Structure formats: structure tokens, C-alpha cells
Amino acid sequence: MANMALLNNIDHPNLKVISSYGAQYGDSVNQTLVFPTEFSDVQREYPIFFRKDAKDDLQAVAILGFERAENLFLDDAGWHARHVPIFHQKGPFLIGFQDQKIDGDVRREPVIYVDLDNPRVSTAEGQPMFLPQGGNTPYLEHVSRVLRAINIGAEMIRPMFEAFQAADLIEPISLQIRLDENTTCEVPELFTISEEKLAQLGGDTLEQLHRSGFLRLAYLAATSLANVNRLIELKNARRASAIQLTL
């Protein structure tokens, strides 16, 4: 169970966070949540698909591998990609909101919570949170930007999918990959943007999607599917390496 605490330089002056990536930190997964605010970065590296959560709501995911607990971008040296999904960049932090009195007015302001029991949290190694004088370090400023992007992106998810469904753009797909004559992989229960229906958009539907900004996101998700080929290359390279190690 998480041990969440409001992060501040009084209670946590020496707190540090290990910013590297590894299986021990929960990074060895074959799918991870991604947010509309990072689609432009994600689509350069990973294929973007959609899946339904336990509440039957659609979520956007980046596919990182074909097998459970397989992240083809991760090895003992770290995460090898130009963009690490912000769900993993956030580390042990969460954004929250707190009523604060500012200039005589009570405002609901964002604050940062940290899971003190997270394996990345340390006082001996990692990135410090606060400067000796008490100010925020560049790493904490980065975390703040990541959490803001997650918060804004999370608020965009429902209206984005409502717009996609209203335009009849979402279709189910089972990702089936043949690695060689004897080996196939499958990632089931996924959804994607129908490129055919996207190309046929017109009239009010096209205009509404464009004005909302969701048309661009639909195209980013659709074009990201070319990255499946890169996943196949990474998978075959890892398989070849494993065969050499057993010889």
C-alpha cells in the first residue's frame, strides 16, 4: 500500500529519488498508459492503441512488447528511447489539490504527493528534491511539468474518445505478429483508429474534430502504428541475442 505524503522542504529536506528505469521499479511492462498531451512524442517511438479498463472506459496505451512483462526498450542499462512515457517519468509522485489562501482568496492549488514507500525513494542516492536553501531542484521542476501534463491529459481522455466514437473512428483489432515461420505473438483486446474512416471524414464532423484539436490526435494515433515494425525488429534482435547466449 502506498504511503503518500505531501512533499515539502520542511519534512523532506534530504529526500532523493532514483530517476533511472528498471524492472524493479515497475517498468517491465508490455503496455503503458499514455496521455493526449504526449501523443506527438509517443508516436515517434511507440505504436498507440486503445484498450478498455475495468470500468469499460477506453484508455490510450503504448505497446512496448508482445509478451507480458516485456518492455523491448528496457534493459539493464536503462530505457532506450527518445521519449519515456510520462506515466513512468512521474516516478513515485502524484498530483493533488489543496485549498490555499492567496491574496485573501481561497484557491484550489496543485500540490505534489510522494509515496515514501516507493523503491525509488531514498536519502542516500538519487536526484535531490530541494536545494540547500530550500528551493526546488531542476529535477523537481521536471516532475512538476510531468504531473501537469498527466493532469491535463487525463482531463482530455473522455472528451477525446467521445469525439472519436461520435465520428465512428474506433475499431477493434487483435495485434498478431509473425516473427518467423514457427513463432507468432498476439496482443488481444485492442482498439485503433480506422484509417479508412479517418480519410473519409468530411463536413461538420471533420470541422468539429479539427476545432477541438482531436483530429490531430487521431492522425497521430493512426500514424504511430508504423512503429509496430520497430517492435518486431527489437523483438527479433532480443531473440537472436538470447540464442547466442545459450550457445
C-alpha positions as a Markdown table, in Angstrom:
| # | Residue | x | y | z |
|---|---|---|---|---|
| 1 | Met | 0.0 | 0.0 | 0.0 |
| 2 | Ala | 1.3 | 3.5 | -0.9 |
| 3 | Asn | 2.5 | 5.7 | 1.9 |
| 4 | Met | 1.6 | 9.1 | 0.4 |
| 5 | Ala | 2.8 | 12.3 | 2.0 |
| 6 | Leu | 2.6 | 16.0 | 0.9 |
| 7 | Leu | 6.1 | 16.8 | -0.4 |
| 8 | Asn | 7.7 | 19.8 | 1.2 |
| 9 | Asn | 11.2 | 21.0 | 2.1 |
| 10 | Ile | 10.5 | 21.0 | 5.8 |
| 11 | Asp | 9.5 | 17.4 | 6.2 |
| 12 | His | 11.6 | 16.1 | 3.4 |
| 13 | Pro | 14.8 | 18.2 | 3.1 |
| 14 | Asn | 17.0 | 15.3 | 2.3 |
| 15 | Leu | 14.6 | 13.2 | 0.2 |
| 16 | Lys | 16.1 | 11.8 | -3.1 |
| 17 | Val | 14.6 | 9.9 | -5.9 |
| 18 | Ile | 16.3 | 7.3 | -8.2 |
| 19 | Ser | 15.4 | 8.5 | -11.7 |
| 20 | Ser | 16.7 | 5.5 | -13.6 |
| 21 | Tyr | 14.4 | 2.9 | -15.0 |
| 22 | Gly | 14.3 | -0.9 | -14.4 |
| 23 | Ala | 12.1 | -3.9 | -13.8 |
| 24 | Gln | 12.4 | -3.3 | -10.0 |
| 25 | Tyr | 10.6 | 0.0 | -10.4 |
| 26 | Gly | 7.7 | -1.4 | -12.4 |
| 27 | Asp | 9.0 | -0.5 | -15.8 |
| 28 | Ser | 9.0 | -4.1 | -17.3 |
| 29 | Val | 5.5 | -4.0 | -18.8 |
| 30 | Asn | 4.4 | -4.6 | -22.4 |
| 31 | Gln | 1.7 | -1.8 | -22.3 |
| 32 | Thr | 1.6 | 1.5 | -20.5 |
| 33 | Leu | -0.8 | 4.4 | -20.3 |
| 34 | Val | -0.2 | 7.4 | -22.5 |
| 35 | Phe | -1.9 | 10.7 | -22.5 |
| 36 | Pro | -3.1 | 13.0 | -25.3 |
| 37 | Thr | -0.6 | 15.7 | -24.1 |
| 38 | Glu | 2.3 | 13.4 | -25.2 |
| 39 | Phe | 0.9 | 11.8 | -28.3 |
| 40 | Ser | 3.3 | 13.8 | -30.6 |
| 41 | Asp | 6.3 | 12.4 | -28.7 |
| 42 | Val | 4.9 | 8.9 | -28.2 |
| 43 | Gln | 4.0 | 8.4 | -31.9 |
| 44 | Arg | 7.7 | 8.9 | -32.8 |
| 45 | Glu | 8.7 | 5.8 | -30.7 |
| 46 | Tyr | 5.8 | 3.5 | -30.0 |
| 47 | Pro | 2.5 | 2.3 | -31.5 |
| 48 | Ile | -0.5 | 3.9 | -29.8 |
| 49 | Phe | -3.6 | 1.6 | -29.3 |
| 50 | Phe | -6.6 | 1.8 | -27.2 |
| 51 | Arg | -7.9 | -0.6 | -24.6 |
| 52 | Lys | -10.8 | -0.8 | -22.1 |
| 53 | Asp | -10.2 | -0.6 | -18.4 |
| 54 | Ala | -12.1 | -2.4 | -15.6 |
| 55 | Lys | -14.9 | 0.2 | -15.9 |
| 56 | Asp | -15.2 | -0.4 | -19.7 |
| 57 | Asp | -13.7 | 3.0 | -20.4 |
| 58 | Leu | -11.3 | 3.5 | -23.2 |
| 59 | Gln | -7.7 | 4.4 | -22.4 |
| 60 | Ala | -4.7 | 5.1 | -24.7 |
| 61 | Val | -1.7 | 2.8 | -24.4 |
| 62 | Ala | 1.7 | 2.5 | -25.9 |
| 63 | Ile | 2.7 | -1.1 | -26.8 |
| 64 | Leu | 6.2 | -1.8 | -25.5 |
| 65 | Gly | 6.4 | -5.5 | -26.2 |
| 66 | Phe | 4.5 | -8.6 | -27.3 |
| 67 | Glu | 4.6 | -10.7 | -24.2 |
| 68 | Arg | 3.5 | -10.0 | -20.6 |
| 69 | Ala | 6.2 | -8.1 | -18.6 |
| 70 | Glu | 8.2 | -7.5 | -21.8 |
| 71 | Asn | 9.5 | -4.0 | -22.4 |
| 72 | Leu | 11.6 | -4.2 | -25.5 |
| 73 | Phe | 13.0 | -0.7 | -24.8 |
| 74 | Leu | 14.3 | -1.6 | -21.4 |
| 75 | Asp | 17.4 | -3.5 | -20.4 |
| 76 | Asp | 19.9 | -3.4 | -17.5 |
| 77 | Ala | 21.4 | -0.2 | -18.9 |
| 78 | Gly | 18.1 | 1.7 | -18.9 |
| 79 | Trp | 15.2 | 2.7 | -21.1 |
| 80 | His | 16.4 | 3.3 | -24.7 |
| 81 | Ala | 14.1 | 5.7 | -26.5 |
| 82 | Arg | 13.9 | 9.4 | -27.2 |
| 83 | His | 10.8 | 9.7 | -25.1 |
| 84 | Val | 9.8 | 7.7 | -22.0 |
| 85 | Pro | 6.1 | 7.8 | -21.4 |
| 86 | Ile | 5.2 | 10.3 | -18.7 |
| 87 | Phe | 3.4 | 7.7 | -16.6 |
| 88 | His | 6.9 | 6.3 | -16.0 |
| 89 | Gln | 8.7 | 9.6 | -15.8 |
| 90 | Lys | 6.5 | 10.6 | -12.8 |
| 91 | Gly | 8.2 | 8.1 | -10.6 |
| 92 | Pro | 6.8 | 8.0 | -7.0 |
| 93 | Phe | 4.8 | 11.2 | -7.4 |
| 94 | Leu | 1.2 | 12.1 | -7.7 |
| 95 | Ile | -0.5 | 15.5 | -8.2 |
| 96 | Gly | -3.2 | 16.6 | -5.7 |
| 97 | Phe | -5.0 | 19.8 | -4.9 |
| 98 | Gln | -5.2 | 21.8 | -1.8 |
| 99 | Asp | -7.2 | 24.9 | -0.8 |
| 100 | Gln | -4.7 | 27.8 | -0.2 |
| 101 | Lys | -5.4 | 31.4 | 0.7 |
| 102 | Ile | -3.7 | 33.7 | -1.8 |
| 103 | Asp | -4.2 | 37.5 | -1.7 |
| 104 | Gly | -7.2 | 37.0 | 0.5 |
| 105 | Asp | -8.9 | 34.5 | -1.8 |
| 106 | Val | -9.1 | 30.7 | -1.3 |
| 107 | Arg | -7.9 | 28.9 | -4.3 |
| 108 | Arg | -7.6 | 25.2 | -5.1 |
| 109 | Glu | -3.9 | 24.9 | -6.0 |
| 110 | Pro | -2.0 | 21.8 | -7.3 |
| 111 | Val | 0.4 | 20.2 | -4.9 |
| 112 | Ile | 2.8 | 17.2 | -5.1 |
| 113 | Tyr | 2.5 | 14.0 | -3.1 |
| 114 | Val | 5.2 | 11.4 | -2.8 |
| 115 | Asp | 4.9 | 7.7 | -2.0 |
| 116 | Leu | 7.6 | 7.3 | 0.7 |
| 117 | Asp | 7.5 | 3.5 | 0.4 |
| 118 | Asn | 8.3 | 3.6 | -3.3 |
| 119 | Pro | 11.6 | 1.7 | -4.1 |
| 120 | Arg | 12.8 | 4.8 | -5.9 |
| 121 | Val | 12.7 | 7.0 | -2.8 |
| 122 | Ser | 16.0 | 7.3 | -0.9 |
| 123 | Thr | 18.0 | 9.6 | 1.3 |
| 124 | Ala | 21.3 | 8.1 | 0.2 |
| 125 | Glu | 21.2 | 8.1 | -3.7 |
| 126 | Gly | 19.3 | 9.6 | -6.5 |
| 127 | Gln | 18.1 | 13.1 | -7.5 |
| 128 | Pro | 17.6 | 15.6 | -4.6 |
| 129 | Met | 14.2 | 17.3 | -4.5 |
| 130 | Phe | 15.3 | 20.6 | -2.8 |
| 131 | Leu | 18.3 | 22.9 | -3.0 |
| 132 | Pro | 20.3 | 23.6 | 0.2 |
| 133 | Gln | 18.5 | 26.9 | 0.6 |
| 134 | Gly | 15.1 | 25.1 | 0.3 |
| 135 | Gly | 14.2 | 25.9 | -3.3 |
| 136 | Asn | 13.1 | 23.3 | -5.9 |
| 137 | Thr | 15.8 | 21.4 | -7.8 |
| 138 | Pro | 15.6 | 21.1 | -11.7 |
| 139 | Tyr | 14.5 | 17.5 | -11.2 |
| 140 | Leu | 11.6 | 18.5 | -9.1 |
| 141 | Glu | 10.7 | 21.2 | -11.6 |
| 142 | His | 10.7 | 18.5 | -14.3 |
| 143 | Val | 8.4 | 16.3 | -12.1 |
| 144 | Ser | 6.0 | 19.2 | -11.7 |
| 145 | Arg | 5.8 | 19.6 | -15.5 |
| 146 | Val | 5.3 | 15.9 | -16.0 |
| 147 | Leu | 2.5 | 15.8 | -13.4 |
| 148 | Arg | 0.8 | 18.8 | -15.0 |
| 149 | Ala | 0.9 | 17.1 | -18.4 |
| 150 | Ile | -0.7 | 14.0 | -16.8 |
| 151 | Asn | -3.4 | 16.0 | -15.2 |
| 152 | Ile | -4.3 | 17.9 | -18.3 |
| 153 | Gly | -4.1 | 14.8 | -20.4 |
| 154 | Ala | -6.3 | 12.8 | -18.0 |
| 155 | Glu | -9.0 | 15.5 | -18.4 |
| 156 | Met | -8.8 | 15.2 | -22.2 |
| 157 | Ile | -9.2 | 11.5 | -22.4 |
| 158 | Arg | -13.0 | 11.2 | -22.0 |
| 159 | Pro | -13.9 | 14.0 | -24.5 |
| 160 | Met | -11.3 | 12.8 | -26.9 |
| 161 | Phe | -12.8 | 9.3 | -27.0 |
| 162 | Glu | -16.4 | 10.7 | -27.1 |
| 163 | Ala | -15.4 | 12.7 | -30.2 |
| 164 | Phe | -13.7 | 9.6 | -31.8 |
| 165 | Gln | -16.8 | 7.5 | -31.2 |
| 166 | Ala | -19.1 | 10.1 | -32.4 |
| 167 | Ala | -17.1 | 10.2 | -35.7 |
| 168 | Asp | -17.2 | 6.3 | -35.8 |
| 169 | Leu | -13.4 | 6.2 | -35.9 |
| 170 | Ile | -12.7 | 3.5 | -33.4 |
| 171 | Glu | -12.5 | -0.2 | -34.4 |
| 172 | Pro | -11.4 | -3.3 | -32.6 |
| 173 | Ile | -8.1 | -5.0 | -33.6 |
| 174 | Ser | -6.1 | -8.0 | -32.4 |
| 175 | Leu | -2.4 | -7.4 | -32.9 |
| 176 | Gln | -1.0 | -10.6 | -34.4 |
| 177 | Ile | 2.7 | -10.7 | -35.3 |
| 178 | Arg | 4.6 | -13.4 | -37.1 |
| 179 | Leu | 8.3 | -13.3 | -36.1 |
| 180 | Asp | 9.3 | -16.3 | -38.2 |
| 181 | Glu | 7.8 | -19.4 | -39.6 |
| 182 | Asn | 7.3 | -21.0 | -36.2 |
| 183 | Thr | 6.8 | -18.1 | -33.9 |
| 184 | Thr | 3.8 | -15.7 | -33.6 |
| 185 | Cys | 2.8 | -13.2 | -30.9 |
| 186 | Glu | -0.6 | -11.8 | -30.2 |
| 187 | Val | -1.7 | -8.8 | -28.1 |
| 188 | Pro | -5.6 | -9.1 | -27.9 |
| 189 | Glu | -8.4 | -6.8 | -27.0 |
| 190 | Leu | -7.1 | -3.6 | -28.5 |
| 191 | Phe | -8.8 | -0.8 | -30.5 |
| 192 | Thr | -7.4 | 1.6 | -33.0 |
| 193 | Ile | -8.3 | 4.5 | -35.3 |
| 194 | Ser | -9.8 | 3.3 | -38.6 |
| 195 | Glu | -7.6 | 4.9 | -41.2 |
| 196 | Glu | -10.2 | 4.3 | -43.9 |
| 197 | Lys | -12.9 | 6.2 | -41.9 |
| 198 | Leu | -10.4 | 8.9 | -40.9 |
| 199 | Ala | -9.7 | 9.5 | -44.6 |
| 200 | Gln | -13.4 | 9.7 | -45.4 |
| 201 | Leu | -14.2 | 12.4 | -42.8 |
| 202 | Gly | -16.0 | 15.5 | -44.1 |
| 203 | Gly | -18.5 | 18.2 | -43.3 |
| 204 | Asp | -19.4 | 19.1 | -39.7 |
| 205 | Thr | -17.7 | 16.0 | -38.2 |
| 206 | Leu | -14.4 | 16.9 | -39.7 |
| 207 | Glu | -14.8 | 20.6 | -38.7 |
| 208 | Gln | -15.7 | 19.7 | -35.1 |
| 209 | Leu | -12.8 | 17.3 | -34.7 |
| 210 | His | -10.4 | 19.9 | -36.1 |
| 211 | Arg | -11.7 | 22.7 | -33.9 |
| 212 | Ser | -11.5 | 20.5 | -30.8 |
| 213 | Gly | -7.9 | 19.5 | -31.6 |
| 214 | Phe | -8.8 | 15.9 | -31.6 |
| 215 | Leu | -8.4 | 15.4 | -35.3 |
| 216 | Arg | -4.6 | 15.9 | -34.9 |
| 217 | Leu | -4.6 | 13.3 | -32.1 |
| 218 | Ala | -6.5 | 10.8 | -34.3 |
| 219 | Tyr | -3.8 | 11.2 | -37.0 |
| 220 | Leu | -1.0 | 10.9 | -34.5 |
| 221 | Ala | -2.5 | 7.6 | -33.2 |
| 222 | Ala | -3.1 | 6.3 | -36.7 |
| 223 | Thr | 0.5 | 7.1 | -38.0 |
| 224 | Ser | 2.1 | 5.6 | -34.8 |
| 225 | Leu | 1.1 | 2.1 | -35.9 |
| 226 | Ala | 4.1 | 2.1 | -38.2 |
| 227 | Asn | 6.2 | 1.6 | -35.1 |
| 228 | Val | 4.9 | -2.0 | -34.8 |
| 229 | Asn | 7.7 | -2.8 | -37.3 |
| 230 | Arg | 10.3 | -1.3 | -35.0 |
| 231 | Leu | 8.9 | -3.5 | -32.2 |
| 232 | Ile | 9.3 | -6.6 | -34.4 |
| 233 | Glu | 12.9 | -5.6 | -35.1 |
| 234 | Leu | 13.6 | -5.1 | -31.4 |
| 235 | Lys | 12.0 | -8.5 | -30.6 |
| 236 | Asn | 14.0 | -10.4 | -33.2 |
| 237 | Ala | 17.2 | -8.7 | -32.0 |
| 238 | Arg | 16.5 | -9.8 | -28.5 |
| 239 | Arg | 15.6 | -13.3 | -29.5 |
| 240 | Ala | 18.9 | -13.5 | -31.5 |
| 241 | Ser | 20.9 | -12.3 | -28.5 |
| 242 | Ala | 19.2 | -14.9 | -26.3 |
| 243 | Ile | 20.1 | -17.7 | -28.7 |
| 244 | Gln | 23.7 | -16.6 | -28.8 |
| 245 | Leu | 23.9 | -16.6 | -25.0 |
| 246 | Thr | 22.7 | -20.2 | -24.9 |
| 247 | Leu | 25.3 | -21.4 | -27.4 |
